[in-house]
Amino acid sequence: MDTRKVWKLVALILILSLALTACGKQTEEATMEPAGEEPEAAVDEPEEVEEPEEPMEEEFVFGMILVGPKNDRGWSQAHYEGGLYVEENIPGAQMIVFESLNPADKPEATLEGVVDDMVAQGVQLVFTTSDEFEEDTVGAAEKYPEVTFISVSGDDAWAEGQDVGLAPPNEGNIMGEMPPMKAIAGCAAALATDSGKIAYLGPLINFETRRLVSSVYLGARYCYENYRGMSADDLEFTVTWIGFWFNIPGVTLDPTEVTTGFFDGGADVVISGIDTTEGIVVAGQRADQGESVWAVPYDFEGACEEKPEICLGVPYFNWGPAYLETAEAVIGGTWTQGWDWNPPYWEDLTDNAVTPVGWVDGTGLTEEMKADLDAFIAGMASGEIVMWQGPLNLQDGTPYLADGEVATEAQIWYLPQLLEGMEGPSE
């Protein structure tokens, strides 16, 4: 083959190869980014929108000053649980509790000092929950006029009371109307007693304790006569006062020893008027030894749980509804001074959303006893049965209510002595 022809052929192949390579490169570039077109803009991801925060509940701080421990199964625990009820029902509510403000447990503490600390923590409302605090509450309310004070069981704010005018405008009073519930307790005791001897474990002597034990006595007499068919004058009713709302060793009588003495003396039902549970505890111990004895505790709805089988029932305070109403009024700026002696909700004495005082039947009641007790309660609810109606004499024989006369609130509240037929000191 001619060498020149060979080289011409090789040269032609190289030229064709180069042309094809260049063409392929241009096509690839056109595919990736067409000439004359702007590149597509990047698509932005949607921004995450933050959910608005829930508005913070406005804090409402209130104080609860207790004379005893918050778990005493009695008076102080009932108040403490009333405060918990407020916390449960008002968003943002916070309770500050001071327990056992009494000379035995905290002799160095004063109500004024406790209130000073609570005010420093921002309280807007303070409940002082013992008549022992009544006088000092007036001073604290005068010192802090921007804070609302409720003196429980007091009467400083009562327009018709003996202490009218003592309470400053930012202090009020709340008390549950306990006398009818105490009358139920007395009725239950009269239905149960075999010995005809009922004993009352009393705290200290004042207007409150006199009206309560006398209400027990009136209920016992009525039921002993009308349901048991026995003479009310044959019923023995004794009260012993220990000297304070609960046991203070070396200061008061020992309630355990007092209750033991009741049973040793022939009583078979002990009704408690103190803040703690010694009465039902001792009754339970005697029952465990085979004795037929009964007890009626006080203050706290769950008090029968100490010894259910010998418990005839319990009259109790339910502070939650009144405390909630007060707190809501303070928050809303509508609170006004008042003296509230709140009556029972007779339609249901265990409806704790409504009733300020209640009664719980104990398992110690027989069906017959319960039927009679229900009839008694229904009679009081309808007004057919009136406990505080004359003729009634005081313990020393002085006429107090004439025949058919119905006592006023003041006559019940300020009872000056025990009633005729009761055994035990009036002062």
Protein Blocks (a to p, Z undefined) as FASTA:
>chain_A
ZZklmmmmmmmmmmmmmmmmmmmmmmmmmmmocghiacdddddddddddddddddddddd
dddddfbdfklopmklmmmmmmmmmmmmmghiacdddehiafklmmmbcfklmmmmmmmn
opabdcdfbfklmmmmmmmmmmmmmbccddehiaklgmkbmkgokacfkbccddddfklm
mmmmmmmmmmmpmnlpacdddfbdcfklmmmmmmmmmmmmmmmmmmnopafklpccdddd
ehiabdcehkaccfklmmmmmmmnopabdcdfbfblklmmmmmmmmmnopacddddehia
klmmmommlpgbdcdddfklmmmmmmmmmmnopaccddddddddfklmklmklbmbdcdd
dfkbcfklmmmmmmmmmmmmnomacfbbcddddfkopafbdghiacdfklmmmocbdceh
iacdfZZ
